[in-house]
């Protein structure tokens, strides 16, 4: 074999021995000719795929020395040189490119496989115990054909004898005992494998959920359904692939090789005849596994898309019903389901072709063995019992090969699902938790937006804020007003570090807020969003969300300051169980205000915090916020449209098209004839049904504010 490839090497074209290609051409031939050469295999059977080692020193282009002269104009350029031979496996030379479209992903596949196997390390002890029990139970199972053959020979022999002089009853009891031990070992194996798999899935789901919570808001909101699919479906597939499927695969290996050994012991001729069907079945398993891996990845993505559509519609069920959009949502969901069904149909076709062909090959081999084995029995070379044992071992080996194929395809499916999970686990968030210095809660200072330019990641180039400058002093109460879409809420998103500026910076007490850990920075900020979110639980747990150790007295005080008097009228008070939409809009907003006030924040960020309250409740809530502002050095930055809320601000900032067009107190801006703020408020009053023109009255506000 070596001399044959040496002759091919001598007869190789001249361009194979260029400065760039000599080492690679040589290594290609010698490595393939000498199977002992070290090389890395992809996670497929080594006799089917091979990856040749190249000599890095001769095949990798090197940078020229610093003192080298440029090449002459007549020297050939790199583009004119023949392309160097690429490292291609045997299959890549024989198979169509459509079947090997993911061949370039072999390294990522092996990396995913190693990560999947690493998940089983905490379960080493139970898994090793299960493997020991598996070997015992498999040994018992493999003794059945041998026992059956001996029994047939015993009952068909004119002078039957049992070895070691034991009686037939003793032999039967011994066989019964062995089978009982095998059944007990099989039960213990199944229990250990199942529990190990569940623990692995539980840990994987916890890690995936924690990684999802660490990602930036925009990433999760863009693929919320996909994240849920990774948590539920993908994690189950990965856990099953490294426990149950691994157990079945090991069992298949034991049955196949031990069965082959027993067959060789009985009749080597019949064994070699049966082995003739192994290479085509193994080659088909490689094709099928690769195809299934790609198909599994697409299926999991389609499931995530389907979950996203369903989650969005169910979360906004009231909107769906009020607009009679149920048929539209059903049609959209059916389209996603049809996509999954199409992928399942492709998998079913591939499975049918593969398993049908392997079953046909196995039956043909069995009939061939039966015919040739019958001739051997007639000639006296083997007994009837030995032929029976050999046929049963053939069934065992065939079953083992089929289990190996299923194991291989399941591993490929697990790798496809694991790739999606590990993409999330390995992803670095844009705003990384825990990085930076811890901000002391007692530290106070002004907030400055310095030349901030910002655009959302999904709309790159469309600047929501551009060269935005704003300073808010300690304890100052500033209102940001402007038209919808002008960037008001984006200021809060940047302040809370849901996003970071594209250009410029935001400082607190003279230090860039990106230098603080996100946790410590957000810990000093109380937030009241325009659409408050409640969680399933009690009213008390919703108010103390993020501060579970808060005493009941502080929870009740915060609720009282936020004008949540309705709580005391409920049957269970603060222990009343609520859901996401159990309360009215005004009640949810007041609970959100109580949640913010419970933190005693250094910064209070309110986005239309009183938009759902009546005038009386709004004034009481504003009075509560005013007490916080006077009693502590709390900086307040809120977005508002309602005049009564805007007028309470010490300073008003008018934001238009990402720029501040004017700033001042409420009285200054209202009394200024050319004020942009005056025109905005007049437009708001006119839109609300006011027909009195641009005349705006100054509300009666406590002069102490």
C-alpha positions as semicolon CSV with decimal commas, in nm:
position;residue;x (nm);y (nm);z (nm)
1;X;0,000;0,000;0,000
2;X;0,282;0,239;0,090
3;X;0,468;0,172;-0,236
4;X;0,149;0,226;-0,436
5;X;0,103;0,572;-0,290
6;X;0,474;0,648;-0,331
7;X;0,438;0,577;-0,705
8;X;0,137;0,813;-0,713
9;X;0,347;1,072;-0,534
10;X;0,621;1,050;-0,796
11;X;0,364;1,078;-1,075
12;X;0,193;1,380;-0,921
13;X;0,168;1,700;-1,130
14;X;0,448;1,952;-1,097
15;X;0,224;2,220;-0,949
16;X;0,175;2,000;-0,642
17;X;0,535;2,076;-0,543
18;X;0,529;2,454;-0,538
19;X;0,668;2,629;-0,234
20;X;0,318;2,656;-0,094
21;X;0,191;2,313;-0,192
22;X;0,488;2,077;-0,152
23;X;0,443;2,002;0,216
24;X;0,065;1,971;0,194
25;X;0,076;1,739;-0,110
26;X;0,333;1,521;0,061
27;X;0,141;1,507;0,385
28;X;-0,184;1,429;0,202
29;X;-0,041;1,119;0,044
30;X;0,181;0,990;0,324
31;X;-0,075;1,049;0,595
32;X;-0,343;0,860;0,403
33;X;-0,101;0,579;0,321
34;X;0,007;0,531;0,682
35;X;-0,293;0,492;0,911
36;X;-0,087;0,524;1,227
37;X;-0,029;0,893;1,168
38;X;-0,184;1,097;1,453
39;X;-0,484;1,302;1,353
40;X;-0,805;1,442;1,500
41;X;-1,121;1,263;1,408
42;X;-1,465;1,418;1,388
43;X;-1,731;1,247;1,601
44;X;-1,803;0,982;1,336
45;X;-1,669;0,626;1,305
46;X;-1,295;0,655;1,225
47;X;-1,311;0,399;0,947
48;X;-1,558;0,622;0,759
49;X;-1,415;0,969;0,800
50;X;-1,051;1,075;0,817
51;X;-0,891;1,408;0,850
52;X;-0,531;1,431;0,739
53;X;-0,264;1,621;0,919
54;X;-0,088;1,893;0,726
55;X;0,260;2,024;0,787
56;X;0,204;2,373;0,918
57;X;0,556;2,488;0,850
58;X;0,529;2,423;0,479
59;X;0,160;2,485;0,405
60;X;0,084;2,798;0,605
61;X;0,179;3,125;0,430
62;X;0,434;3,320;0,629
63;X;0,474;3,695;0,654
64;X;0,790;3,824;0,478
65;X;1,079;3,948;0,691
66;X;1,077;4,313;0,784
67;X;1,386;4,384;0,578
68;X;1,276;4,190;0,269
69;X;1,251;4,359;-0,067
70;X;0,924;4,362;-0,258
71;X;0,890;4,096;-0,522
72;X;0,976;4,177;-0,880
73;X;0,697;4,268;-1,118
74;X;0,757;3,950;-1,312
75;X;0,713;3,722;-1,015
76;X;0,381;3,547;-1,006
77;X;0,121;3,697;-0,778
78;X;-0,055;3,479;-0,523
79;X;-0,370;3,488;-0,733
80;X;-0,182;3,346;-1,033
81;X;-0,047;3,049;-0,841
82;X;-0,248;2,728;-0,847
83;X;-0,460;2,692;-0,534
84;X;-0,301;2,466;-0,274
85;X;-0,471;2,134;-0,218
86;X;-0,725;2,144;0,062
87;X;-0,757;1,886;0,337
88;X;-1,058;1,682;0,231
89;X;-1,184;1,362;0,384
90;X;-1,256;1,049;0,185
91;X;-1,630;1,112;0,205
92;X;-1,593;1,467;0,077
93;X;-1,424;1,327;-0,236
94;X;-1,692;1,066;-0,294
95;X;-2,019;1,231;-0,187
96;X;-2,219;1,517;-0,338
97;X;-2,170;1,856;-0,178
98;X;-2,538;1,870;-0,082
99;X;-2,491;1,582;0,157
100;X;-2,180;1,734;0,312
101;X;-2,284;2,096;0,330
102;X;-2,205;2,103;0,699
103;X;-1,862;1,944;0,663
104;X;-1,704;2,273;0,752
105;X;-1,885;2,259;1,080
106;X;-1,705;1,943;1,193
107;X;-1,501;2,137;1,448
108;X;-1,810;2,304;1,590
109;X;-1,986;1,968;1,597
110;X;-1,702;1,806;1,791
111;X;-1,691;2,107;2,025
112;X;-2,064;2,076;2,090
113;X;-2,026;1,702;2,147
114;X;-1,749;1,760;2,402
115;X;-1,963;2,016;2,582
116;X;-2,257;1,776;2,590
117;X;-2,038;1,500;2,736
118;X;-1,901;1,748;2,992
119;X;-2,254;1,797;3,122
120;X;-2,246;1,438;3,251
121;X;-1,938;1,487;3,469
122;X;-2,133;1,565;3,791
123;X;-2,315;1,233;3,738
124;X;-2,000;1,023;3,700
125;X;-2,068;0,789;3,991
126;X;-2,429;0,692;3,907
127;X;-2,347;0,670;3,537
128;X;-2,047;0,445;3,597
129;X;-2,262;0,228;3,824
130;X;-2,526;0,214;3,552
131;X;-2,260;0,111;3,299
132;X;-2,149;-0,173;3,529
133;X;-2,508;-0,291;3,566
134;X;-2,545;-0,261;3,188
135;X;-2,249;-0,491;3,130
136;X;-2,396;-0,750;3,365
137;X;-2,744;-0,739;3,212
138;X;-2,602;-0,746;2,858
139;X;-2,389;-1,048;2,944
140;X;-2,697;-1,227;3,068
141;X;-2,886;-1,138;2,752
142;X;-2,601;-1,259;2,533
143;X;-2,600;-1,594;2,711
144;X;-2,953;-1,670;2,590
145;X;-2,863;-1,780;2,233
146;X;-2,583;-2,000;2,367
147;X;-2,820;-2,154;2,622
148;X;-3,090;-2,214;2,363
149;X;-2,842;-2,384;2,130
150;X;-2,721;-2,614;2,405
151;X;-3,077;-2,702;2,502
152;X;-3,161;-2,793;2,141
153;X;-2,853;-3,012;2,116
154;X;-2,938;-3,167;2,454
155;X;-3,291;-3,265;2,358
156;X;-3,199;-3,380;2,004
157;X;-2,898;-3,585;2,113
158;X;-2,945;-3,963;2,163
159;X;-2,715;-3,952;2,469
160;X;-2,776;-3,611;2,634
161;X;-2,530;-3,504;2,904
162;X;-2,498;-3,190;3,110
163;X;-2,147;-3,064;3,196
164;X;-2,015;-3,080;3,552
165;X;-2,258;-3,361;3,633
166;X;-2,545;-3,137;3,740
167;X;-2,906;-3,239;3,693
168;X;-3,156;-3,080;3,458
169;X;-3,345;-2,925;3,750
170;X;-3,028;-2,770;3,888
171;X;-2,942;-2,631;3,544
172;X;-3,291;-2,482;3,510
173;X;-3,269;-2,319;3,853
174;X;-2,925;-2,183;3,769
175;X;-3,053;-2,032;3,446
176;X;-3,349;-1,880;3,634
177;X;-3,113;-1,725;3,890
178;X;-2,891;-1,577;3,619
179;X;-3,192;-1,430;3,439
180;X;-3,321;-1,282;3,768
181;X;-2,986;-1,114;3,831
182;X;-2,991;-0,977;3,475
183;X;-3,341;-0,836;3,521
184;X;-3,248;-0,669;3,852
185;X;-2,938;-0,514;3,696
186;X;-3,143;-0,389;3,403
187;X;-3,394;-0,229;3,643
188;X;-3,117;-0,058;3,838
189;X;-2,956;0,066;3,517
190;X;-3,284;0,215;3,394
191;X;-3,343;0,393;3,727
192;X;-2,994;0,542;3,750
193;X;-2,994;0,653;3,387
194;X;-3,336;0,817;3,416
195;X;-3,252;1,006;3,737
196;X;-2,912;1,116;3,607
197;X;-3,076;1,245;3,291
198;X;-3,335;1,443;3,485
199;X;-3,069;1,601;3,705
200;X;-2,861;1,694;3,400
201;X;-3,165;1,850;3,231
202;X;-3,250;2,042;3,550
203;X;-2,898;2,187;3,577
204;X;-2,891;2,268;3,207
205;X;-3,223;2,450;3,228
206;X;-3,106;2,648;3,529
207;X;-2,787;2,751;3,347
208;X;-2,978;2,839;3,031
209;X;-3,234;3,044;3,224
210;X;-2,961;3,226;3,416
211;X;-2,776;3,297;3,090
212;X;-3,097;3,430;2,936
213;X;-3,157;3,666;3,227
214;X;-2,801;3,799;3,192
215;X;-2,849;3,895;2,826
216;X;-2,939;4,247;2,722
217;X;-3,308;4,329;2,696
218;X;-3,309;4,371;2,320
219;X;-3,168;4,021;2,257
220;X;-3,427;3,846;2,473
221;X;-3,725;4,050;2,356
222;X;-3,632;3,985;1,993
223;X;-3,635;3,607;2,043
224;X;-3,846;3,545;2,351
225;X;-4,021;3,238;2,210
226;X;-3,689;3,098;2,092
227;X;-3,546;3,133;2,443
228;X;-3,844;2,943;2,585
229;X;-3,793;2,668;2,328
230;X;-3,429;2,632;2,431
231;X;-3,533;2,606;2,794
232;X;-3,797;2,339;2,741
233;X;-3,741;2,136;2,423
234;X;-3,369;2,167;2,348
235;X;-3,259;2,094;2,705
236;X;-3,469;1,774;2,713
237;X;-3,316;1,653;2,387
238;X;-2,963;1,722;2,510
239;X;-3,025;1,551;2,845
240;X;-3,171;1,244;2,677
241;X;-2,883;1,222;2,429
242;X;-2,618;1,190;2,702
243;X;-2,806;0,953;2,933
244;X;-3,066;0,723;2,781
245;X;-2,921;0,734;2,431
246;X;-2,568;0,690;2,563
247;X;-2,682;0,387;2,763
248;X;-2,853;0,240;2,459
249;X;-2,546;0,308;2,247
250;X;-2,316;0,133;2,494
251;X;-2,555;-0,158;2,514
252;X;-2,558;-0,178;2,134
253;X;-2,176;-0,180;2,123
254;X;-2,159;-0,462;2,379
255;X;-2,424;-0,667;2,203
256;X;-2,269;-0,615;1,859
257;X;-1,907;-0,697;1,945
258;X;-1,984;-0,974;2,193
259;X;-2,231;-1,125;1,949
260;X;-1,973;-1,110;1,670
261;X;-1,721;-1,282;1,897
262;X;-1,968;-1,559;1,973
263;X;-2,049;-1,597;1,604
264;X;-1,679;-1,621;1,516
265;X;-1,643;-1,891;1,781
266;X;-1,930;-2,092;1,631
267;X;-1,855;-2,044;1,258
268;X;-1,615;-1,794;1,107
269;X;-1,746;-1,861;0,754
270;X;-2,102;-1,762;0,840
271;X;-1,979;-1,462;1,040
272;X;-1,779;-1,317;0,750
273;X;-2,080;-1,370;0,525
274;X;-2,296;-1,168;0,763
275;X;-2,036;-0,891;0,793
276;X;-2,069;-0,814;0,423
277;X;-2,375;-0,597;0,497
278;X;-2,205;-0,385;0,768
279;X;-2,017;-0,131;0,547
280;X;-2,321;-0,014;0,345
281;X;-2,532;0,011;0,659
282;X;-2,260;0,211;0,838
283;X;-2,218;0,442;0,539
284;X;-2,593;0,496;0,531
285;X;-2,585;0,575;0,903
286;X;-2,332;0,854;0,841
287;X;-2,549;1,009;0,570
288;X;-2,861;0,978;0,779
289;X;-2,699;1,117;1,095
290;X;-2,558;1,423;0,922
291;X;-2,884;1,496;0,748
292;X;-3,073;1,452;1,074
293;X;-2,839;1,691;1,257
294;X;-2,908;1,971;1,009
295;X;-3,278;1,891;1,012
296;X;-3,289;1,890;1,392
297;X;-3,134;2,236;1,411
298;X;-3,391;2,371;1,166
299;X;-3,674;2,201;1,357
300;X;-3,569;2,354;1,689
301;X;-3,554;2,698;1,530
302;X;-3,901;2,646;1,384
303;X;-4,031;2,538;1,725
304;X;-3,885;2,854;1,878
305;X;-4,055;3,065;1,613
306;X;-4,386;2,889;1,680
307;X;-4,350;2,948;2,055
308;X;-4,279;3,314;1,994
309;X;-4,597;3,359;1,787
310;X;-4,809;3,179;2,048
311;X;-4,654;3,367;2,339
312;X;-4,710;3,706;2,179
313;X;-5,075;3,633;2,098
314;X;-5,157;3,485;2,439
315;X;-4,984;3,770;2,623
316;X;-5,199;4,018;2,429
317;X;-5,518;3,809;2,429
318;X;-5,740;4,106;2,516
319;X;-5,608;4,298;2,216
320;X;-5,654;3,995;1,993
321;X;-6,015;3,953;2,101
322;X;-6,114;4,319;2,089
323;X;-5,986;4,347;1,731
324;X;-6,137;4,010;1,630
325;X;-5,790;3,905;1,519
326;X;-5,822;3,542;1,627
327;X;-5,848;3,415;1,265
328;X;-5,535;3,610;1,172
329;X;-5,341;3,474;1,469
330;X;-5,463;3,121;1,393
331;X;-5,346;3,156;1,035
332;X;-5,006;3,287;1,146
333;X;-4,968;3,006;1,398
334;X;-5,077;2,747;1,142
335;X;-4,803;2,871;0,909
336;X;-4,542;2,804;1,177
337;X;-4,691;2,462;1,251
338;X;-4,691;2,380;0,879
339;X;-4,320;2,463;0,867
340;X;-4,254;2,218;1,152
341;X;-4,473;1,957;0,980
342;X;-4,273;1,999;0,658
343;X;-3,947;1,938;0,843
344;X;-4,102;1,638;1,022
345;X;-4,213;1,501;0,686
346;X;-3,859;1,526;0,553
347;X;-3,730;1,345;0,860
348;X;-3,997;1,077;0,822
349;X;-3,901;1,019;0,458
350;X;-3,533;0,989;0,546
351;X;-3,611;0,757;0,837
352;X;-3,836;0,540;0,625
353;X;-3,577;0,502;0,351
354;X;-3,297;0,429;0,595
355;X;-3,475;0,185;0,823
356;X;-3,651;0,016;0,532
357;X;-3,323;-0,045;0,351
358;X;-3,147;-0,167;0,665
359;X;-3,436;-0,400;0,746
360;X;-3,432;-0,540;0,394
361;X;-3,055;-0,592;0,411
362;X;-3,084;-0,767;0,746
363;X;-3,358;-1,002;0,630
364;X;-3,162;-1,086;0,317
365;X;-2,852;-1,160;0,524
366;X;-3,055;-1,379;0,759
367;X;-3,197;-1,585;0,474
368;X;-2,848;-1,621;0,325
369;X;-2,712;-1,741;0,658
370;X;-2,999;-1,984;0,698
371;X;-2,942;-2,133;0,354
372;X;-2,565;-2,161;0,383
373;X;-2,585;-2,270;0,746
374;X;-2,829;-2,547;0,653
375;X;-2,573;-2,684;0,410
376;X;-2,312;-2,680;0,687
377;X;-2,548;-2,870;0,917
378;X;-2,611;-3,128;0,642
379;X;-2,237;-3,180;0,599
380;X;-2,192;-3,220;0,976
381;X;-1,965;-2,917;1,019
382;X;-2,198;-2,758;1,278
383;X;-2,492;-2,885;1,480
384;X;-2,853;-2,773;1,469
385;X;-2,812;-2,607;1,807
386;X;-2,504;-2,417;1,691
387;X;-2,689;-2,294;1,381
388;X;-2,978;-2,184;1,600
389;X;-2,738;-2,000;1,834
390;X;-2,566;-1,837;1,539
391;X;-2,896;-1,719;1,390
392;X;-3,002;-1,576;1,726
393;X;-2,666;-1,401;1,764
394;X;-2,720;-1,263;1,415
395;X;-3,048;-1,111;1,532
396;X;-2,869;-0,971;1,837
397;X;-2,596;-0,818;1,623
398;X;-2,851;-0,677;1,379
399;X;-3,047;-0,531;1,667
400;X;-2,726;-0,386;1,807
401;X;-2,637;-0,227;1,475
402;X;-2,984;-0,079;1,450
403;X;-2,951;0,056;1,804
404;X;-2,612;0,202;1,711
405;X;-2,773;0,376;1,418
406;X;-3,047;0,516;1,640
407;X;-2,781;0,617;1,891
408;X;-2,582;0,794;1,622
409;X;-2,887;0,980;1,490
410;X;-2,995;1,073;1,845
411;X;-2,649;1,207;1,919
412;X;-2,669;1,417;1,603
413;X;-3,009;1,545;1,712
414;X;-2,866;1,622;2,056
415;X;-2,573;1,807;1,900
416;X;-2,815;2,013;1,691
417;X;-3,015;2,108;2,000
418;X;-2,701;2,151;2,210
419;X;-2,553;2,394;1,959
420;X;-2,846;2,628;2,016
421;X;-2,812;2,605;2,394
422;X;-2,435;2,651;2,396
423;X;-2,469;2,952;2,167
424;X;-2,673;3,113;2,444
425;X;-2,450;2,990;2,728
426;X;-2,134;3,114;2,553
427;X;-2,282;3,442;2,435
428;X;-2,130;3,755;2,589
429;X;-2,399;4,010;2,679
430;X;-2,359;4,365;2,553
431;X;-2,399;4,479;2,915
432;X;-2,209;4,223;3,120
433;X;-2,332;4,159;3,477
434;X;-2,082;4,181;3,758
435;X;-1,818;4,375;3,565
436;X;-1,699;4,705;3,709
437;X;-1,676;4,864;4,050
438;X;-1,955;4,841;4,304
439;X;-2,137;5,171;4,351
440;X;-2,191;5,258;4,717
441;X;-2,562;5,318;4,795
442;X;-2,471;5,626;4,999
443;X;-2,292;5,793;4,712
444;X;-2,472;6,087;4,553
445;X;-2,388;6,306;4,259
446;X;-2,528;6,475;3,948
447;X;-2,627;6,283;3,636
448;X;-2,480;6,407;3,309
449;X;-2,555;6,301;2,954
450;X;-2,250;6,414;2,757
451;X;-2,276;6,424;2,375
452;X;-2,486;6,109;2,375
453;X;-2,582;5,960;2,039
454;X;-2,798;5,652;2,040
455;X;-2,976;5,423;1,795
456;X;-3,146;5,093;1,866
457;X;-2,960;4,778;1,755
458;X;-3,247;4,682;1,526
459;X;-3,236;5,027;1,359
460;X;-2,870;5,102;1,313
461;X;-2,809;5,445;1,164
462;X;-3,146;5,586;1,275
463;X;-3,039;5,803;1,567
464;X;-3,302;5,846;1,836
465;X;-3,072;6,081;2,031
466;X;-2,791;6,279;1,872
467;X;-2,533;6,486;2,059
468;X;-2,769;6,493;2,355
469;X;-2,653;6,689;2,661
470;X;-2,836;6,707;2,993
471;X;-2,733;6,759;3,354
472;X;-2,956;6,674;3,649
473;X;-2,827;6,786;3,988
474;X;-2,865;6,598;4,314
475;X;-3,221;6,623;4,442
476;X;-3,341;6,803;4,129
477;X;-3,677;6,716;3,976
478;X;-3,662;6,730;3,596
479;X;-3,942;6,652;3,349
480;X;-3,873;6,553;2,990
481;X;-4,153;6,639;2,749
482;X;-4,193;6,616;2,375
483;X;-4,378;6,445;2,096
484;X;-4,416;6,069;2,086
485;X;-4,113;5,901;1,929
486;X;-3,886;6,190;2,017
487;X;-3,656;5,978;2,236
488;X;-3,797;6,047;2,585
489;X;-3,824;5,683;2,693
490;X;-3,485;5,611;2,535
491;X;-3,330;5,840;2,796
492;X;-3,463;5,609;3,068
493;X;-3,343;5,301;2,878
494;X;-2,991;5,445;2,861
495;X;-3,003;5,553;3,224
496;X;-3,099;5,200;3,332
497;X;-2,834;5,053;3,100
498;X;-3,072;4,845;2,898
499;X;-2,855;4,982;2,620
500;X;-2,528;5,175;2,601
501;X;-2,479;5,490;2,392
502;X;-2,336;5,456;2,045
503;X;-2,129;5,766;2,115
504;X;-2,079;5,983;2,422
505;X;-2,125;5,882;2,785
506;X;-2,349;5,913;3,089
507;X;-2,179;5,999;3,419
508;X;-2,289;5,985;3,781
509;X;-2,093;6,191;4,028
510;X;-1,836;6,245;3,753
511;X;-1,783;5,875;3,677
512;X;-1,902;5,690;3,368
513;X;-2,189;5,462;3,466
514;X;-2,040;5,187;3,246
515;X;-1,763;5,160;3,507
516;X;-2,014;5,049;3,771
517;X;-2,151;4,698;3,794
518;X;-2,500;4,697;3,640
519;X;-2,642;4,545;3,959
520;X;-2,510;4,813;4,194
521;X;-2,605;5,092;3,951
522;X;-2,963;4,972;3,907
523;X;-2,992;4,915;4,281
524;X;-2,997;5,292;4,346
525;X;-3,268;5,358;4,084
526;X;-3,641;5,330;4,142
527;X;-3,842;5,279;3,824
528;X;-4,210;5,326;3,749
529;X;-4,280;5,229;3,385
530;X;-4,575;5,344;3,181
531;X;-4,711;4,989;3,163
532;X;-4,628;4,828;3,500
533;X;-4,560;4,454;3,514
534;X;-4,693;4,239;3,798
535;X;-4,589;3,883;3,869
536;X;-4,790;3,587;3,991
537;X;-4,784;3,592;4,369
538;X;-4,911;3,804;4,657
539;X;-4,944;4,181;4,661
540;X;-4,670;4,198;4,924
541;X;-4,429;3,994;4,710
542;X;-4,497;4,224;4,414
543;X;-4,421;4,536;4,615
544;X;-4,104;4,383;4,760
545;X;-3,993;4,243;4,423
546;X;-3,612;4,239;4,420
547;X;-3,610;4,306;4,797
548;X;-3,760;3,987;4,937
549;X;-3,629;4,052;5,290
550;X;-3,813;4,381;5,330
551;X;-4,016;4,387;5,654
552;X;-4,395;4,401;5,631
553;X;-4,398;4,742;5,801
554;X;-4,189;4,897;5,522
555;X;-4,405;4,730;5,257
556;X;-4,722;4,871;5,409
557;X;-4,563;5,216;5,447
558;X;-4,462;5,220;5,082
559;X;-4,812;5,115;4,979
560;X;-4,962;5,385;5,196
561;X;-4,735;5,654;5,050
562;X;-4,826;5,538;4,698
563;X;-5,198;5,570;4,780
564;X;-5,264;5,195;4,757
565;X;-5,553;5,210;5,003
566;X;-5,746;4,953;4,799
567;X;-5,520;4,679;4,941
568;X;-5,672;4,709;5,287
569;X;-6,018;4,648;5,136
570;X;-5,920;4,310;4,987
571;X;-6,018;3,993;5,181
572;X;-5,657;3,880;5,233
573;X;-5,498;4,224;5,227
574;X;-5,130;4,211;5,134
575;X;-5,148;3,831;5,111
576;X;-5,400;3,844;4,825
577;X;-5,291;3,629;4,532
578;X;-5,278;3,825;4,204
579;X;-5,176;3,756;3,846
580;X;-5,034;3,956;3,563
581;X;-5,361;4,138;3,485
582;X;-5,562;4,080;3,803
583;X;-5,582;4,449;3,896
584;X;-5,695;4,759;3,712
585;X;-5,447;4,980;3,531
586;X;-5,448;5,246;3,803
587;X;-5,402;4,985;4,077
588;X;-5,112;4,823;3,894
589;X;-4,946;5,161;3,850
590;X;-4,979;5,248;4,217
591;X;-4,828;4,911;4,313
592;X;-4,537;4,990;4,080
593;X;-4,493;5,326;4,255
594;X;-4,492;5,149;4,592
595;X;-4,231;4,904;4,459
596;X;-4,010;5,197;4,356
597;X;-4,057;5,387;4,683
598;X;-3,968;5,079;4,890
599;X;-3,612;5,094;4,751
600;X;-3,558;5,446;4,890
601;X;-3,378;5,518;4,562
602;X;-3,116;5,782;4,500
603;X;-3,261;5,823;4,151
604;X;-3,630;5,803;4,066
605;X;-3,718;5,737;3,701
606;X;-4,087;5,770;3,617
607;X;-4,239;5,718;3,274
608;X;-4,594;5,859;3,285
609;X;-4,618;5,722;3,638
610;X;-4,954;5,890;3,710
611;X;-5,114;5,846;3,370
612;X;-5,377;5,596;3,497
613;X;-5,478;5,782;3,813
614;X;-5,764;6,020;3,869
615;X;-5,690;6,377;3,973
616;X;-5,732;6,316;4,346
617;X;-5,520;6,001;4,354
618;X;-5,262;6,165;4,131
619;X;-5,218;6,454;4,370
620;X;-5,179;6,222;4,669
621;X;-4,920;6,014;4,483
622;X;-4,733;6,329;4,377
623;X;-4,740;6,445;4,738
624;X;-4,585;6,113;4,843
625;X;-4,312;6,151;4,580
626;X;-4,253;6,507;4,698
627;X;-4,196;6,381;5,053
628;X;-3,929;6,145;4,924
629;X;-3,764;6,430;4,734
630;X;-3,758;6,655;5,040
631;X;-3,652;6,393;5,294
632;X;-3,366;6,243;5,088
633;X;-3,128;6,365;4,823
634;X;-3,326;6,190;4,553
635;X;-3,282;6,289;4,191
636;X;-3,602;6,258;3,990
637;X;-3,614;6,227;3,612
638;X;-3,955;6,160;3,466
639;X;-4,129;6,155;3,132
640;X;-4,475;6,309;3,140
641;X;-4,752;6,455;2,930
642;X;-5,007;6,556;3,194
643;X;-4,989;6,921;3,290
644;X;-5,037;6,863;3,662
645;X;-4,736;6,632;3,667
646;X;-4,518;6,846;3,442
647;X;-4,590;7,161;3,643
648;X;-4,449;7,002;3,961
649;X;-4,103;6,970;3,804
650;X;-3,836;7,217;3,905
651;X;-3,710;7,215;3,548
652;X;-3,864;7,113;3,218
653;X;-3,666;6,989;2,920
654;X;-3,829;6,993;2,577
655;X;-3,697;6,712;2,356
656;X;-3,756;6,714;1,981
657;X;-3,590;6,488;1,723
658;X;-3,325;6,377;1,970
659;X;-3,224;6,731;2,067
660;X;-3,311;6,961;2,355
661;X;-3,482;7,263;2,203
662;X;-3,545;7,454;2,524
663;X;-3,536;7,425;2,900
664;X;-3,673;7,620;3,195
665;X;-3,933;7,617;3,470
666;X;-4,298;7,565;3,397
667;X;-4,385;7,932;3,451
668;X;-4,097;8,053;3,235
669;X;-4,189;7,833;2,942
670;X;-4,563;7,897;2,961
671;X;-4,520;8,274;2,975
672;X;-4,276;8,276;2,683
673;X;-4,475;8,355;2,367
674;X;-4,247;8,166;2,125
675;X;-4,201;7,870;2,356
676;X;-4,199;7,526;2,195
677;X;-4,333;7,389;2,521
678;X;-4,630;7,625;2,501
679;X;-4,713;7,500;2,150
680;X;-4,682;7,136;2,259
681;X;-4,917;7,184;2,552
682;X;-5,163;7,379;2,336
683;X;-5,162;7,094;2,081
684;X;-5,223;6,846;2,362
685;X;-5,518;7,045;2,495
686;X;-5,665;7,083;2,147
687;X;-5,624;6,711;2,082
688;X;-5,803;6,644;2,410
689;X;-6,106;6,847;2,303
690;X;-6,002;7,186;2,432
691;X;-6,111;7,465;2,199
692;X;-5,971;7,758;2,392
693;X;-5,662;7,814;2,185
694;X;-5,308;7,819;2,316
695;X;-5,391;7,980;2,651
696;X;-5,248;7,761;2,925
697;X;-5,319;7,823;3,292
698;X;-5,059;7,767;3,558
699;X;-5,184;7,501;3,804
700;X;-5,189;7,579;4,173
701;X;-4,879;7,407;4,302
702;X;-4,729;7,398;4,646
703;X;-4,462;7,666;4,649
704;X;-4,234;7,446;4,850
705;X;-4,180;7,217;4,554
